[in-house]
Amino acid sequence: MPIEKQPVTNAILSIIVDFAGLFGDVLLKSKLKKLAKRLSRDPLNSALSEFVRLIPSGSRVLNIGAGGEVMDVILANVKTGVEVVSSDVDPARKPDVVDDLTATKLPAKSFDFVICAEVIEHVINPYAAAENIRHVLKEGGMAFVSAPFFFPLHDEPYDFFRYTEFGLRKLFQHCSSINIRARASWGRTAMHLLVRSLWFKDKRIDLAVQLLFVWNLPILLILRPILGRTKTPYFTTGFICVLTK
């Protein structure tokens, strides 16, 4: 009777993957997940901090999407005398105002500045959202908008869109000025996409990611100056837009 080698081989591979996955979970996986968040958030937080620091005292600011790290960055950099109002469609996030960006009830021309960071991909009607950002801004008011491009699925099932530079220009075509720049270098983007694979909940992918990271670490360190500086709109985690009404 022939020996069935394939099931035995698969069983051995499964044991190796399980053992390596357990080893990686203890030593490496948690650190790589922290790295993934830094790769994604550091460029965004830096740009947002720069924008917030320029807001003059006496201004009124709307932060669309209450709480979280974005609000922490705003409060850490905002000048004394600036009023920050948060809005969100979800009352559980405890916004100052419960409001749907696609059908806002906020008064026209009621804010000097609007911040809409990592929100526009989650709204079902982005054209209405873009128009309502303009609606609540005073004449000459400015908005900070960020959106993902090369970025994994997140906050399911409310992750609807990804945006190119040209898509964002189309969304905000009625603004008097639009400044758009890539958020992350191509090296940071490639690293982020690799490490974010750890969220896929697949032991084989987890193992592959950790081995690829450890194996290529010397090369990554050597190329760090290039990896960290070269930005292109063709391959980036997302875009940052500064708009003027």
C-alpha positions in Angstrom: 0.0 0.0 0.0 1.6 3.4 -1.1 2.6 5.8 1.7 0.7 9.1 1.4 3.6 11.6 1.7 1.8 14.8 1.0 -0.4 14.8 4.2 2.6 14.0 6.3 4.6 16.8 4.6 1.7 19.3 5.1 1.5 18.3 8.8 5.2 18.9 9.3 5.0 22.2 7.6 2.1 23.2 9.7 4.0 22.4 12.9 7.0 24.5 11.7 4.7 27.4 10.9 2.9 27.1 14.2 6.2 27.0 16.1 7.8 29.8 14.2 4.6 31.9 14.5 4.6 31.4 18.3 8.3 32.4 18.4 7.6 35.4 16.2 4.6 36.5 18.2 6.7 36.6 21.4 9.8 38.4 20.0 8.9 40.2 16.8 5.3 40.5 15.8 4.2 43.1 18.4 7.3 45.3 17.6 6.5 45.1 13.9 2.9 46.1 14.5 4.1 49.2 16.4 6.5 49.9 13.5 3.6 49.7 11.0 1.6 52.3 12.9 4.7 54.6 13.0 5.3 54.1 9.3 1.7 55.2 8.6 1.1 57.9 11.2 4.4 59.7 11.6 4.3 61.6 8.2 0.6 62.4 8.7 1.0 63.6 12.3 4.0 65.7 11.3 2.1 67.4 8.5 -1.0 67.9 10.7 1.1 69.4 13.5 2.7 71.9 11.0 -0.8 72.9 9.8 -2.3 73.3 13.3 0.6 75.4 14.5 -0.1 78.0 11.8 -3.7 78.5 13.0 -3.9 81.9 14.7 -5.6 82.6 18.0 -9.2 83.5 17.8 -9.9 81.0 15.0 -12.7 78.4 15.0 -11.7 74.9 13.9 -13.8 72.0 12.9 -12.2 68.5 13.4 -14.3 66.0 11.4 -13.9 62.6 13.0 -13.9 62.9 16.8 -11.3 61.7 19.2 -8.4 59.4 18.5 -4.8 60.3 17.6 -5.8 63.1 15.3 -7.4 65.1 18.1 -4.4 64.4 20.3 -2.1 65.9 17.7 -4.4 69.0 17.3 -4.6 69.6 21.0 -0.8 69.2 21.5 -0.1 71.9 18.8 -3.0 74.3 18.8 -2.5 77.9 20.1 -4.3 79.3 23.1 -7.5 81.0 22.1 -8.4 78.6 19.3 -11.8 76.9 19.6 -11.8 73.3 18.4 -15.1 71.7 17.7 -15.3 68.0 16.9 -18.0 66.3 14.7 -18.7 62.7 14.0 -21.6 60.6 12.6 -21.1 58.2 15.5 -22.4 59.4 18.9 -20.4 56.7 20.6 -17.2 58.6 19.7 -18.5 61.5 21.9 -18.1 64.4 19.4 -19.1 67.9 20.3 -21.6 67.7 17.4 -23.2 64.6 15.9 -23.2 65.3 12.2 -23.1 63.5 8.9 -20.5 65.1 6.6 -22.5 64.1 3.5 -25.6 65.8 4.8 -24.3 68.3 7.3 -26.5 70.5 9.4 -23.7 72.8 10.4 -24.2 76.4 9.4 -22.5 77.8 6.3 -19.3 79.8 6.7 -19.0 79.0 10.4 -15.4 77.8 10.6 -12.0 79.4 9.8 -10.3 76.0 9.4 -11.5 72.4 8.9 -9.5 69.3 9.6 -10.6 66.0 7.9 -7.9 63.5 8.5 -8.4 59.9 7.3 -12.1 60.3 7.0 -12.9 60.8 3.4 -12.4 57.2 2.4 -15.1 56.1 4.9 -17.9 58.3 3.6 -20.3 56.8 1.0 -20.7 60.1 -1.0 -17.3 61.8 -1.1 -18.5 64.5 -3.5 -21.1 65.6 -1.0 -18.5 65.5 1.8 -16.1 67.6 -0.2 -18.8 70.2 -1.0 -19.8 70.4 2.7 -16.2 71.0 3.8 -16.4 74.1 1.5 -19.9 74.8 2.8 -18.8 75.2 6.5 -15.6 77.2 5.7 -15.6 80.9 5.7 -14.4 82.7 2.6 -10.6 82.3 2.5 -10.8 79.6 5.1 -8.4 76.6 4.8 -8.9 72.8 5.2 -6.5 70.0 5.9 -7.6 66.8 4.3 -5.7 63.4 4.2 -6.7 60.3 2.4 -5.1 56.9 1.8 -3.8 55.5 -1.5 -1.7 52.4 -1.1 -3.2 51.3 2.2 -4.7 48.0 3.4 -8.4 47.5 4.2 -9.3 48.9 7.6 -12.3 49.7 9.7 -14.4 47.2 7.8 -17.1 47.3 6.5 -16.9 51.1 6.3 -13.8 51.4 4.1 -15.0 52.4 0.7 -12.5 54.3 -1.4 -8.8 55.0 -2.2 -7.7 58.3 -3.8 -5.1 59.3 -6.4 -3.8 62.9 -6.5 -6.1 63.4 -9.5 -9.2 62.0 -7.7 -8.6 64.5 -4.9 -8.2 67.4 -7.3 -11.5 66.4 -8.9 -13.2 66.2 -5.5 -12.1 69.7 -4.4 -12.1 71.3 -7.9 -14.2 74.2 -6.6 -11.6 75.4 -4.1 -9.6 78.4 -5.0 -6.3 76.6 -4.3 -5.3 73.0 -3.8 -1.9 71.9 -2.6 -1.5 68.1 -2.6 1.6 66.1 -1.7 2.5 62.5 -1.2 2.4 61.5 2.4 5.2 58.9 2.6 8.3 57.9 0.7 8.2 54.9 -1.6 10.5 53.0 0.9 8.2 53.7 3.8 5.2 52.8 1.8 6.7 49.4 0.7 7.7 48.7 4.3 4.3 49.7 5.6 2.4 47.4 3.2 4.7 44.5 4.1 4.3 44.9 7.9 0.6 45.6 7.7 0.2 42.1 6.4 0.5 41.0 10.0 -3.2 42.1 10.4 -4.4 39.4 8.0 -4.6 36.8 10.7 -2.8 34.1 8.6 0.1 32.3 10.3 1.8 31.6 7.0 1.8 35.3 6.1 2.9 36.3 9.6 5.9 34.0 9.2 6.8 35.2 5.7 6.6 38.9 6.8 8.9 38.3 9.8 11.4 36.3 7.7 11.4 38.9 5.0 12.0 41.7 7.5 14.8 40.0 9.3 16.5 38.8 6.2 16.4 42.2 4.5 17.2 44.3 7.6 20.8 45.0 6.6 19.8 46.1 3.2 17.1 48.3 4.6 19.5 50.0 7.0 22.0 50.6 4.2 19.3 52.1 1.9 17.6 54.1 4.7 18.7 57.5 3.4 17.2 56.8 0.0 14.2 54.9 1.2 13.2 57.7 3.6 13.6 60.7 1.2 12.3 59.7 -2.2 8.6 60.5 -2.6 6.4 59.8 -5.6 2.6 60.2 -6.2 2.7 56.8 -7.9 3.6 54.8 -4.8 2.7 56.3 -1.4 0.5 55.4 1.5 -1.7 58.4 0.9 -1.9 62.2 0.2 -2.2 65.3 2.2 -4.2 68.2 0.8 -4.2 71.8 2.0 -7.2 73.6 0.5 -8.4 77.2 0.4 -12.0 78.1 -0.2 
